Amino acid sequence: EAATAHLQLPSIQPTDYETDNDFAPLYQYLLTGDLTGNQTIDRKTVLIADQYLIEEGYLYKCVLPRGKQRRIQPYFKVLCIPRRFRTQVLTTFHDFLGHFKNPRLFLSLKARVFFPDMWKLSETYHRTCDLCLRFKSYPNMTRAELVPPPVPKPWTVLSLDHVSLSRK
């Protein structure tokens, strides 16, 4: 909690959810109970609606902690991020965490926010980060094969290095 206090998440408004392609049908359904009329979208909305809730205009996804324990555990809620704020959230987390690779970036995101295709978007963001591309080494990347220049026969090529020594 103390570490996330420094993270500046975007200021999301209820209108952002209403105009977002991913969350608009779900947000409308949770607020008013109205469906879109598109059977495919409505079926998906009704099936996943019990995993979401709206508090003070914000849309949250309810997530159960994973584990092998067989006791009742409380759920926690993560903020749903509309499409127009996703790059800003990815930038904030990636920069704040010290430009970690995708597994650690994704796990940090997953604990606090939610949006569809989060793994794929965080992977794409990490692979296109300017600082990561310039300063990090990736041992699994393929490299060009080194080809040494041909060695000439002895005494066919002579070279001299000219060094100017200053006399002081």
N, C-alpha and C positions, 0 to 999 in steps of 0.2 A: 504493500500500500504506500509506503514512504517513497519508493522508487517511482511509482506511477503518479505521484503528486506533481512531479516536474514535467510530465508529459502533457503537452498542450493538444488535447483532442479538439476536433473542430466543433463549432457551435451549431449543432443540428437543430433545425426547426421542424415542427409537424408537417409543414408544407413540403419539406424535402422528402419525407416518406410518401406523401400522397402523389408526388410527381415521379418517384423513382420506379423504373421498370421492374426491378426485382421485388420490392416490398409493397408497392401500391395496392395490389389486390388483397394481400394479407392485412395490411394496415386498415384498409376500408372495411374488411370483413370483421376485424376485431372491434372497430369503433361502432359500426352500425349494424353489422350482420348482413350487409348487402353483398351479393356476389356479382361478378362481371357479366355473366351470361355466356362466356366461353367455357364449354364443358371441360376441356382439358385443364385450364387454369383453375376453374372452380373446384375440380376434384382434388387437385394438389393443395389448394388453399385450405379446404376443409380437413384434409388429412394431417396437415402440419400445424394447424391453428392452435392445437393444445400445447405446443412447445414454445409459444410466444405469449408475451403480455405487454400491455402498454401502461407505462407509469409516467405521469406528468408530461405526456406528449411524446415520450421516447419509446421506441420499440426495442424490447429486450428478448433474447432467446434464453429459455430456461435450459440449463445444462446439468446433467447428473454427473457427479464425480465418477471417474472410472476406477475400478479396482476389483479385487476378488473377495472383498469383505461382504458378508451376507447380512449385514445389519442395515437398518434404515439410515440413509444419509440425506442431509438437506441438499437441495439443488442450489446452484448459484446462477446468476443471470449475467449475460454479456450483452453489451450494447450492439445493436445492429447498425451497420454503417451504410448509408446510401452510396450509390455508385459515384457521385461527384466528389465525395470526400475520401475515397479509398486511396488514391495516390498520396494525399496529404497524410493519412494515417500510416501508410507504409513508410513514407519518408521519415516521419517522426519516430516511429519505433526503430527503424533500421539505423538512423543516425544516433539515437539515444543509446541503443544497445552496443554501439561500437562496431557497426558494420559486420555483424555476425552473418554466417551463411544461413541458408533457408531453414534447416530443421529447428535451430534455436529461435530464429525470427518467427517462424510459424507458431511454435509453442508459446512464445510470449504474446503473440497476437491472439491466439485461440483462448487464452485465459482471460482476456479482457474485452475483445470485440468479436463480431461475427459479420461475415458477408459471404455470399456464394463464391465458390472457386477460390477460396482464400489461399490454399496451398499453391495453386498454379500462379496466381497473381504475385504472391510473395516470392516465388521462385523466379519469375520473370523480372521482378523489380531488383532482386539481388544480382541476377546475371547482367543487368544493364546499369548498375550503379557505377558512376564514373570513378569514384575513389577506389572502389573494390577492383575494378578492372585495371587501374593504373598501379596500385600498390600491393595487391595480394597475389601470391603465387598459387597456382592450381596444378598440383603434381599430376593429375589425371589428364590434363589437356595434352593433345598431341602436338609435338614440336617437329619442326623441319629437321631432316637428317643432316648432320654435319658432313660435308664433303671436303677433304683436305685438297689443297692445290697440288698439282703434279710436281714431283721432285726432279729438277733438271740433273743432267749428267755433271760429274765434277768438272770444274774449271770452264764450264760453258757460260756461266753467268757470274759476273763479279759485281759486287756492290760495296760502296763505301758510305760511311756515315760521316758527314761533315759536322764537326762540333766547333763552335766559335767560343773560345775561352777568353774572357775579358781579363786584361792585365791591370791590376790595381795594386 
